[in-house]
Amino acid sequence: MLSDTDLSIIKCLSHDPRSPVVKIAEELALPESTVRHRLKRIIESGLIEFTAIVDPLQFGFDTWVIIELQVELSLLQVVGEKLAALPQVYFVGLTTGGYDILAGAVFKSTDELAEFIIGPIAKIRGIVRISTSTVLKALKRTSAFGVLGTPHLGDLPTTRPRHRKRGSGQKIHG
């Protein structure tokens, strides 16, 4: 279970993932050791991870697509795993709705996309139908989002969380 302190640390990192522990500790009025310990625990538990998010269009991948797939339900997991193993694919999600799988992929050209569809995709058993949509321009790209059951991270206070005063056993309210 995440505490208010943990959520405040995550909030700081969602605003600036490169924030040093010292800066986060100052911002939250917490000891640096507390922030360092809690951040280590949060990372080790897999609740957050750090990664660089690149814009594929800036790296020469001129064709950025969302692929929608209808598949035989008995092969849903297998098809998803095979898609995820392809180097052009950066996201695969099993979904509900009109399609069973959504995948994101990038290519240097539409010719490369065509080769991908008639090559590796066509060889995956269980795909019934695919549709591709080209991303023309990304208007929002973020990895920060609200935590289920808590306020949106942007709405969390950045004040020092309540804690016990040493030796008194009484809570400090404030």
N, C-alpha and C positions, 0 to 999 in steps of 0.2 A: 504494500500500500504506500502510495506517495504522500509525504507530509506537505504542509504548506511551504516549508523551507525547500524541499525538493522541487516543488512546482515553481517556486520563485527562481531557483537556480536555472531550471529549464527555460523559464521565460527570458532570463538574461541572455542565455545562449541562443534562443530563437531570434533575438534582436541582433546579436553579434556573436556568431559561433566561434570567433577567434578571440573572444574576451579572455584575458588572463584571469586565473583564479583570484589573484590579488584584487583586481578591479571588481569582480563579482562580489567578493567579500566586503569590500568598501561600500558598494552600492546597496547591499542588503544589511549592512552593519552587523556582520557575522565574523567570527574568527576565521582566518584563512584556512586553518587546519580543518574546521568544520566543513567548509565548502569543498576542500580537496577530498576529504573522506567521503562525503555524500556524493560528489560527482563521480568518484571512482566506483562506488557501489552502483550508481545509476547506470554507468557505462557497462560494468561487468554483468549486470542483470539483463542487458540487451534492450533496456527501455529507450535509450538513444544511441545513435552512432553518428560519427562525423564523416562527411564526404564532400568532395568538391562537385558542384552542379555546373555542368558546362552547357553552353548553348550550341547544339549540334550544327545550326546554320552558320555559326562563326568558325566552325572547324571543317568546313568544306562538305558537310553532309547537306546538300541542297534539297534532298527529298526526305522529309520527316513525315511519317505516316502513323495513323492509328489503324490497326487491322482488327476487324470484327469477324469472328469466326463462329459458325454453327458447326457443332460436332456431334458425333454419336455419343450419347450420354455415357455409355459403358466405357468409352475411351477418353473421357473428359480429362482426367488427371494425366494420363499418358501423353495426350496431345499437348497439354499445357507444359509439361516437363520438357518435351521435345522442342517446343517453341523457345522455352527459356534457355535452352542450351545453344541456340543459334547466336553467333556473335553480333549480328545486326540488331537483335532484339534487346531492348533495355528494360522492358516492363511486360509482365504477363499477369493477368488477373482472371480468375474464374468468376463469371458474373451471372446475374439473373436478367431477365428481360428478353429482348429480341435476339440477342447473341449469347453464346455460352462462354466465350473467351474474348477479352480485349487485350491487344498487344500493342506496344509502341516500338517502332523500329526506325532506323535512320539509314540513308543510302546516299551515295555520291551523286546519283542521277536516277532518272526514271527508268533508264535502261537497266541499271543495277537492280531496281525494284522489280522490274519485269522478270529478270533472271532469277531473282529470289522466289517469286511466286511460281514460276514454271519449273524451278529446280527443287530446292529443299522443301518448300511448302507442299508442293504437289506430291512429294514422296512420303508425307506423314499420313499414315492410315488413320481414318476416322474423321477427317475434315469433310464436311458436307458442302459448305459454302463459305466464301470469304467476301468481304467488302473492305475496301481501303478508303480512308479519308486523309487527304494531305493537310498537314498543318501549315498554313500560310504565314502565320505570325502568332507568336505566343504573347498573350496579353497579361497573363499571370502565371508565374512559376514559383512555387514555394514548397518547402518541406515542413513548414510550421503549421500546426493545426491544434484545435482545442483537444483537451484530454477528456475522454468519455466520463461523464458524471461530474465534471468540474467546470468552472467558468472557462471561457476561452482564455488562453494564455495571455492575450493582450489585456484582459480585464483583471488579472491578478494584481494584488497590491505588491509593491516592492519594498514595503516596510519590513522591519525585523519581526519575524514570527514570535508568537508568545512562547515563553519558556519558563522553566522553574528557576526561581532564585536559589542560588547555591545555599544549602544548609537550612533553609527555612521550610521547605516542603510546600510552600504556598505559591500559587500561580501569580505571576505579575500580569495585570491586565493593562492593555494600553494599545 
